């Protein structure tokens, strides 16, 4: 490479660096302005770098004045065209950015979100991400609405379940105090029954509050699933016999799991009692246990007649009592049953064991005849 060529390269490099440094300073001053100005600045810096380099090189080459003007005009025209293209592209990007900003504002408003997907690939990907975020927000709003509805239902049911027995106990105690009770012993027994029932309800509320607060204590140890199921069936059998319901099922031999015995026992008992309450007379409730690749699966099947698809998502909500086939009923003694805390507590205990719980309809042909609650727990 000759010395003249090296001089030209040096002049061009010095010109480009000088113009680039000035351009960076101007870019810093314009850092808070619209992107169209940034793109325009890039075009101007590129054109000026060429123009200054050409001027410097022309001085070294001693070309004629006419030739120098020709080269300068070409560089200026190219710079003007580049600036126009940069301004047009900046305006387009600013428009696409404004569209994205308006799309982002839609996220704060409830309702469907319509992504327009304009501009380059990055903008379209961002628009798609906003769409996914909108779907998550809608799910969150729906879940919040369900939780608020559950909270109101819980207050309503608990108020009813407390007010009714309290009113009855007040009337019975007044009758006992006035000596007007025809059978004082029966009154005392009934008062004790009602007190026990309210204690159980308060215990359930306390357990549920610990679950929601994340302070539920789990004391895991190795337990045999078959033993827990046998104990739960023995405890539920008198209630099932009183309702003419048959309890059945099977558990694979020797299934062991690391879990809190009291918590897991409560899960099985609650699911069995829930199944018994919603199964008509002469029906069947079955419980099965088996090993699966990722742990242990327990299933409880009843004859409730199925759950509507719209209610599937609410089964484990606090205070959910069910629709048509699972409408709140009365116990044998005429008292309204609990406030719908059992399944919510079951879900909380299962999740505290890092497990999952779900429900599905059992069909005969295309007609739902019952429900199957599925609990999956990790082996350790």
N, C-alpha and C positions, 0 to 999 in steps of 0.2 A: 504494500500500500504506500502510495507516494506521500510526500509531505503536504502537498496541497489538499489531498483528500483528508488527511488527518486534521488539517486546519478547518476544513469545512465541517467535519464531524464535531470538532470542538466547539465551533461557533454555534452549530445547530443545538448541541447538547446544552451549552450555556444559555442560549435563548429559551429553550424549552424549560430548563430548570428555573430560570428567572421568572418566566410567565407563570409556571406552575406554582411557585412560591406565592406570588401575588394572588393567584387564583385560590389557593388554600386560605389565605387571609380573608379574602372576600367571602369564601364559603363559610368560614367561621362566623362572620358578621351576619350572614343570611341563614344561619343554622335553624332559626325559629320561623322562617318564612315558608311559603308553600313550596312543594317539591318541584313545581314548574320552574321556579327560579334556580333551583339547584341544577336541573337538567340544562337550562339555558346557559348557566355558568360553565358547565362542562363543554358545551359547544363553542362558546366564546374563547375559552382557554385553549382548546384544540386549534381553532382558527388562528388565534394570535400567536401561538407557538410556531405554527407554520410560517405566518407572515413575517415575524421577527427573524426567524431562522433564514428565510429567503432574503430578507433585506441584508442581514449580516453576510451571508454567502455571496450576494451580488457585489457587495463592496470589495470582497477579496478577489472576486473573479474579474472585476473591472469590465463588466458587460456594459453595453450601451444603455443610455437613459431610456430609450424606447423599449428595449428588451426588459429592463427592470420594471417599467410601468406595466408591461404585459403580465409579467409574473405576479406583480402586486395585485393587479386587477383580478387575475384568476384566483388568488388566495382570498381576496375580499369577497368575491362572489361565492366561493365555496363556503366561506365563513357565514355569509348571510343565509345561504340555503340551510347550512347546518343549524343555525340559530332558529330558523323558522320551523325546521323539523323538530328540534328540541322543544320549542314552545308548544307545538301541536301535541307532541307526545306527553309533555308535562300537563297540558290541559286535560288530556284523556286520563292520565293517571290520577289527577286531582278529582276528576268526575267519578272514576271508579272508587276512589277512596271515600268520597262523599256518600256513594251508594252503600259502601260497607259500614260507614258510620250510621247511616239511617237504619240499616239492617240490625246493627248492634243495639240501637235504641228500641227496636221492636222486642228485644229480649226482656225488657223491663215491663212490657205489657202482656197480660194474659191473652191467650188465644193462639191460633195457628201461626206459624212462622214460615214465610215464603222467601227462600233464598234465590237471589237473582243470578248469581254466579257469573259476574261480568269480569272482563279484564284478563290479564295473564294468568298462567297456571297457579302462581302463588296466591293471587287474589281469589281464584275459584276454590283453592284448597281451604283458604281462610273462611270463605263463605260456607263451605261444607262443614267445617268445624263449628261454625256458629249454628248451623242447623242441628248438629248433634248436641250442642250445648242447650239449644232451645228444647229439644226433646227431653233432655235430662231435667231441665227446669220445670217442664210441664209435669213430668213424673213426680218431681219433688212437691210441686203445688198440689197435685192430686193426693199424694201421700199425706201432706200436711192437712188437707181438708178432711181426709179420712180419720186422721188422728184427732182432729178437733171434734169431728162428729162422734168418735168413740169416747172422747172425754165427756162430752155432754150426755151421751147415753149412759156412761158409767155413773155420772152424778145422779142421773134420773133413776137408774135401777137401784143404786145403793141407797138413795133417799127413800125409795119405796120399800126396799127390803129392810131398812132399819125402822122406818116409821110404822109399818104395819105390825111387826112383833112388839115394838115398844108400846103401841096403843093397846094391844091385847094384854100385855103384861101389866100395864097400868090398871086396866079394868079388872084383871084377876086379883091384883094386890089390893085394890080398893074393896073388892068383894070379900077377900080374906080379912081385911081390917074391920069391915062392918059386920062380919059374921054371916054374910049372905051367901057364901059359897056352898052349893049343895054337896060338892065332893071336894073338900079341901086338899086331899092328897093328890087327886088328879090335877088340880090347879097347880100345885107345887111341882109336880112332874112336868107339866106343860111349860111352866116358867123356866125350869131347868133346860128343857129341850130348846126353847127359844134363845136362851142365853148361850148355850153351846153353839147354836147356829150362827149367832152374831159374832161370837169369838172366832169361829172359822172364817167368817167373812173378813173380819179385821186382820186376821193372820194372812189371808190371801192378799189383801190390800198392801200390807206391809211387805210381803214377799215381792209383789209386783213393783212396789216403789224401789226396792233394792235392785231389782233387775234393771229397771229404767235408769237408775243412778249408776249402774255399773259396779256395784259393790257386793254383788252376790258372791258368797264364798263357796268355792268348790274344793272339797277334800277328796281327791281321787285315790282309789285303791282298786286292786284287782278283784272283780266280782264275777260270778257266774250268771249269765243272762237268764238261764233256765230257772235259777232259784228266785230271781226277782219276779219273773213272770208268774211262777207258781204262787208266790205270796200275794201278788196282785189279784190273781184269779180267785184265790181263797177269800180275799177280802171283799171282792165284788160279787161273789157267787150268791150270797143271801139276797142282795138287791135284784140280781138277775132272776132268781127263782120267784121272788115276789111278783115280778113282771112277766113270768112265764117265758123267759128268754134263756136260750141255751148258750153257754160259753164253751168255746172250743179253740182248737189251734194246735200248734206244735212249735218247738224250738230245737234247732240242731244240737246234738249232744256235745257238751263240753265247750260251748262258746264262752269265752272269757273276754272281759273288756275292762279297761282302766277308766273308772268313772266314779263320781260321787254316789254311793249307794242310796242315800236318802233322796237325792235329787232325781236319779234315774227311776227309783221306785215311784216317786210322785208323778213322773212323766207317764209311766205305764198305767198307774192307777187312774190318773185323770183321763187318759185316752179311753180306758175301758169304761169308766163311769159315764163319760160323754157318749160313747157308743150305745151303752145300755139305755140311757135316757131317750135317745132318738130312734131306737128300734121298737117297732110295734110288738105287741104280745105275740108269742109263738115264733118270734124271729130268732136269728142266730147272730152272735157276735164272735168273731174269730181273731186270734192274735197269733202271729207267726214271727219267728226269728231265724235269721240265717246270716252266714258270712258272705260278704261281698269283697271285691278286690281291694277297696279302700277302707274296709272296716266291717261294721255290723249293721244290718238293716232289721228294723222292727216294723211290722205292719199290723194295724188294727182295722178290721173291716166290720161295718155295721149294715143295718137294713133301713137306713133313714129315708130312702127314696131319692137320694141325690141332692146336690146343691146346684142352684142356678149358676150359670157361667158368670153372670154379673156379680155374684156374691163370693166367688172363689177367692178373690183378692182380699176379702174382709174376714175370712174365717178366723184368723189369728189376731184380729184387732181386739182391743180392750172393749168389753161390754157388748160385743157382737152376739146377737141371740139367734139370728137366722130368719129365713123367710119360709114360705109355704110349708115345706116338709120339716123345717126345724124351727117352727114358731114356738115361743116360750110356752111351756106347759107347766102343770102343777104336779107336785109330788103326790104320793098316795094319801098323805094326810091333809091335802088341800092347800098346802103352803106353796107360794110361788118359789121356784128354784132360784139359784144364785144369780149374781149380776154379770155373768159372762166373763169371768176372770180365768177359768181353768185353762183354756187353750192358749191364752196370752202368756200365762205362767209356763206352760209346757214349752212354748216357743222360746221363751227367755232362757229356760234351763238347758234346752238342747243347744242353743247358740252359745251358751256359756261353756259347753263341752266341745265347742268348735264343730258342732254337727249341723245338719240341716233337716228341716221338717217340711212336708208338703201334704197336699190332699188331692185326691182324684175321685171321680165318680166311677162306680162299678156298674156296668150295664149288662142287661140281658137283651141281646139283640141291639136295638137302638134306644131302649128305654132305661133310664137310670133306676137302679134298684137299691143302691146304697153308696157308701163312701168308704174310701180306704185312706187312712192316715199313714204316711210313711216317714219313719225316723231313721236317719243314717248318722252313725257316730263313728269317728275314727277309732281304730283298734287301740291306740295308745296316745 
